[in-house]
Amino acid sequence: MCYNGKKECGMKTVHDEWQMEQGFGFFLEEFVYTQDTVMKNAHFHNYLEITGVKGGKIVYCFGDREVEAGDGDTVIVNHIEPHAVRGTPERAEVTVIGFRPEFVWRGADEVDYRYIENFFNSEEVFANFVPSSAEYGKEIAELMGEIAAEYRRREDGYKLMIKAKLLQLLTLLYRHHPRVSAGDRYRHFEKLKAAVDYVGENFARNVTLAECADVAGYSPAYFSLVFHRLLGERFCDYLSKVRVEKCCELLSRTSLSVKEIGCRCGFANPSNFLTIFRRLKGVTPLQYRKNQKK
């Protein structure tokens, strides 16, 4: 890894929403980076990211830090970290894996949370980088290649194999990758788990951040901070996602009207429901229902 000092990127930050296949919160893209490859804006996105480099070099910019990744290196990025990437004179082939946190963790299991713990390690120790020289670096790179091969071939059962190999990769990160002390994190996790369960039971009514903070035993302000830090998203965004997923279930399984479904899932304002649903799913509720019937 190469730190090139504290250099401000001087870029506008944009939110990148990636539409993934319904029921399979994963994607893989392959790129070639050269010295002419430059991101115009820093961005953050709605998925966790693992990038593998083959040959050459690329440069990741995280705010005031630059990280140079070369052949066999891996970079991990969570879904709240603004970052930008550029190429160098050394041409590089890059594989990018993206997946939503809920692809491997449903929000109510401490064991499964460990699969993605490293993505939320944003303490003083910068841990976005896995060098090829690390004892587990080669294994990570090999698994990236195997996942890419499965994704390209798309043979029967490829989704199961991709998830299995991704969990293996994430287990290696958990086992070997530098991370902060987990003591405080897991104490917070236990309290947030109660709030997450409370949301699952009460999403249909006007559940508030203050209520959930009380369930967790925190003040509203501190609950908001811990929730965002540990789960990687704002409480209001998480609540909207839960409600929209419940809406999707009703759209697929029932003939209830869109308005009725929205009301049953906690959306008192139909216009607000349509806006949030389209933002999270990329289609309207009616279009979603039609797509499920195809």
C-alpha positions in Angstrom: 0.0 0.0 0.0 1.2 3.5 -0.8 -0.1 6.5 1.1 0.6 9.6 -1.0 0.1 12.1 1.9 -3.0 14.1 2.7 -4.3 15.3 -0.6 -7.8 16.7 -1.0 -9.5 15.4 -4.0 -11.5 18.6 -4.5 -14.4 16.7 -5.9 -18.2 16.9 -5.6 -19.6 13.9 -3.8 -22.6 12.1 -5.4 -24.7 9.2 -4.3 -24.6 6.3 -6.7 -27.7 4.0 -6.6 -27.0 0.6 -8.2 -30.0 -1.4 -9.3 -29.4 -5.1 -8.5 -31.4 -8.2 -9.5 -34.5 -8.6 -7.3 -33.8 -11.1 -4.6 -30.0 -11.2 -5.4 -28.3 -8.2 -3.9 -25.0 -8.8 -5.7 -23.3 -7.6 -8.9 -19.9 -7.9 -10.5 -18.2 -5.6 -13.0 -14.8 -5.8 -14.7 -12.9 -2.7 -16.0 -9.6 -1.7 -17.5 -8.0 1.4 -15.9 -5.3 3.4 -17.7 -3.8 6.9 -17.0 -6.9 8.3 -18.9 -9.4 6.8 -16.4 -10.4 9.4 -13.9 -13.6 9.8 -11.9 -15.0 13.3 -12.2 -16.8 13.0 -8.8 -16.2 11.2 -5.5 -19.2 9.0 -4.7 -20.7 6.7 -2.2 -23.2 4.0 -3.0 -25.9 1.7 -1.7 -23.7 -1.4 -1.5 -20.5 -2.7 0.0 -17.6 -2.9 -2.4 -14.6 -5.3 -2.9 -12.2 -4.4 -5.6 -9.4 -6.7 -6.9 -6.5 -5.5 -9.1 -4.7 -7.6 -11.6 -1.5 -6.1 -13.2 -0.7 -2.4 -13.1 -1.9 0.1 -10.5 -4.9 2.2 -9.5 -5.4 4.9 -6.9 -8.3 5.1 -4.5 -8.9 8.5 -2.9 -10.7 8.5 0.5 -11.2 12.2 1.3 -7.7 13.4 2.3 -6.0 10.0 1.8 -4.8 8.3 -1.3 -4.1 4.5 -1.5 -2.3 2.9 -4.4 -3.4 -0.7 -5.1 -1.3 -2.9 -7.4 -1.3 -6.4 -8.8 -3.0 -8.9 -6.4 -4.1 -6.1 -4.0 -7.7 -5.8 -2.7 -9.6 -2.7 -1.6 -12.7 -2.8 0.6 -15.2 0.1 0.8 -18.4 0.4 2.8 -21.6 2.2 1.6 -21.1 5.5 3.4 -17.4 6.2 2.5 -17.0 8.8 -0.2 -14.3 7.8 -2.6 -13.0 8.2 -6.1 -10.7 6.0 -8.3 -8.3 6.8 -11.0 -5.9 4.9 -13.3 -2.1 5.3 -13.6 0.3 4.8 -16.5 0.4 1.2 -15.5 -2.6 -0.4 -17.1 -4.7 -2.4 -14.6 -7.5 -4.9 -14.9 -10.0 -4.4 -12.1 -12.8 -6.6 -10.8 -15.4 -4.9 -8.6 -17.8 -6.9 -6.5 -20.8 -5.1 -5.0 -23.4 -6.5 -2.5 -25.9 -5.1 -0.2 -25.3 -5.7 3.6 -28.5 -7.7 3.8 -27.1 -10.1 1.2 -25.1 -11.7 4.0 -26.6 -10.1 7.2 -30.3 -9.6 7.9 -29.8 -7.3 10.8 -30.7 -9.5 13.7 -27.8 -12.0 13.9 -24.5 -11.1 15.7 -22.7 -14.0 14.1 -23.6 -13.0 10.5 -22.7 -9.3 11.3 -19.1 -10.4 11.7 -19.0 -11.1 7.9 -19.2 -7.4 7.2 -17.6 -5.9 10.4 -14.5 -4.9 8.5 -16.5 -2.7 6.2 -17.5 -0.5 9.1 -14.0 -0.2 10.6 -13.4 3.5 10.1 -11.3 4.2 13.1 -7.8 5.7 13.1 -6.3 2.5 11.7 -7.1 2.7 7.9 -8.2 -0.8 7.0 -9.6 -0.5 3.5 -6.6 -2.2 2.0 -5.5 -5.8 1.7 -2.0 -6.1 0.3 -1.1 -9.1 -1.9 1.9 -9.6 0.5 -0.5 -10.4 3.4 -0.7 -14.1 4.3 -4.4 -14.1 3.3 -4.0 -11.7 0.4 -3.4 -14.4 -2.1 -6.5 -16.3 -0.9 -8.6 -13.2 -1.3 -7.4 -12.6 -4.8 -8.0 -16.3 -5.8 -11.6 -16.2 -4.4 -12.3 -13.0 -6.3 -11.2 -14.8 -9.5 -13.4 -17.8 -8.7 -16.4 -15.5 -8.0 -15.9 -13.7 -11.3 -15.7 -17.0 -13.2 -19.0 -18.2 -11.6 -20.6 -14.9 -12.4 -19.5 -15.0 -16.1 -20.5 -18.6 -16.7 -23.8 -18.5 -14.8 -24.2 -22.2 -14.7 -26.9 -23.9 -12.7 -26.6 -22.9 -9.0 -24.1 -20.1 -9.7 -25.9 -17.8 -7.2 -25.4 -20.3 -4.4 -21.8 -20.8 -5.3 -21.2 -17.0 -5.5 -22.7 -16.5 -2.0 -20.7 -19.4 -0.6 -17.4 -18.1 -2.0 -18.3 -14.5 -0.9 -18.9 -15.8 2.7 -15.6 -17.6 2.6 -13.9 -14.4 1.5 -15.6 -12.3 4.2 -14.6 -14.9 6.8 -10.9 -14.5 5.8 -11.3 -10.8 6.2 -12.9 -11.3 9.6 -10.2 -13.7 10.7 -7.1 -11.9 9.5 -7.9 -8.3 8.6 -7.0 -5.5 11.1 -10.0 -4.2 13.0 -10.7 -2.2 16.1 -11.5 -3.8 19.4 -14.9 -5.4 19.1 -15.9 -5.0 22.8 -17.8 -1.7 22.5 -19.1 -2.6 19.1 -20.8 -5.8 20.3 -22.2 -4.1 23.3 -23.8 -1.5 21.0 -24.9 -4.3 18.7 -26.9 -6.1 21.4 -28.7 -2.8 22.2 -29.3 -2.1 18.5 -30.6 -5.6 17.9 -33.5 -4.8 20.3 -34.3 -1.7 18.3 -34.1 -3.6 15.0 -36.4 -6.2 16.3 -38.8 -3.5 17.5 -38.8 -2.0 14.0 -39.7 -5.4 12.5 -42.7 -5.7 14.9 -43.9 -2.1 14.6 -43.1 -0.8 11.1 -46.7 -0.6 10.1 -47.4 2.3 12.5 -45.7 5.6 13.0 -42.7 4.2 14.8 -40.2 7.0 15.7 -36.5 7.2 16.3 -37.2 8.3 19.9 -39.1 5.1 20.5 -36.4 2.9 19.2 -33.7 4.9 21.1 -35.7 4.3 24.3 -35.8 0.5 23.5 -32.0 0.5 23.0 -31.5 2.6 26.2 -29.9 5.5 24.4 -30.8 9.2 24.0 -32.2 9.9 20.5 -29.1 11.8 19.4 -26.7 9.1 20.5 -28.9 6.3 19.1 -28.8 8.0 15.8 -25.0 8.3 15.9 -24.5 4.6 16.9 -27.1 3.3 14.5 -25.4 5.1 11.6 -21.9 4.1 12.6 -22.7 0.4 13.3 -25.2 -0.4 10.6 -23.9 2.0 7.9 -27.1 3.9 7.3 -29.5 6.4 8.9 -32.3 5.1 11.0 -34.9 6.7 8.7 -33.4 5.0 5.7 -33.4 1.7 7.4 -37.0 2.1 8.4 -38.0 3.0 4.8 -36.1 -0.1 3.5 -38.0 -2.4 6.0 -41.3 -0.9 5.0 -40.6 -1.2 1.2 -39.5 -4.8 1.6 -42.8 -5.6 3.3 -44.7 -3.7 0.6 -42.9 -5.9 -2.0 -44.1 -9.0 -0.2 -47.7 -7.8 -0.3 -47.4 -6.7 -3.9 -46.3 -10.1 -4.9 -48.7 -12.2 -2.7 -51.9 -10.2 -2.6 -54.3 -8.2 -4.9 -54.5 -5.3 -2.4 -54.4 -1.8 -3.9 -51.1 0.0 -3.9 -52.6 2.6 -1.5 -53.8 0.0 0.9 -50.4 -1.8 0.9 -48.7 1.5 1.6 -51.0 2.2 4.5 -50.5 -1.3 5.9 -46.8 -0.9 5.8 -46.6 2.5 7.6 -46.7 4.9 4.7 -49.4 7.4 5.7 -48.7 9.7 2.7 -49.3 8.0 -0.7 -47.1 10.4 -2.6 -44.2 9.9 -0.1 -44.7 6.1 -0.5 -44.4 6.3 -4.2 -41.3 8.5 -4.0 -39.5 6.2 -1.5 -40.5 3.0 -3.3 -39.2 4.2 -6.7 -36.0 5.5 -5.1 -35.2 2.1 -3.5 -36.5 -0.2 -6.2 -36.1 1.8 -9.4 -39.8 1.2 -10.4 -43.2 2.2 -9.2 -45.2 -0.3 -7.0 -47.5 -1.1 -10.0 -44.5 -1.8 -12.2 -43.0 -4.0 -9.5 -46.2 -6.0 -9.3 -46.3 -6.5 -13.1 -42.6 -7.5 -13.1 -43.3 -10.2 -10.5 -46.1 -11.7 -12.6 -43.9 -12.1 -15.7 
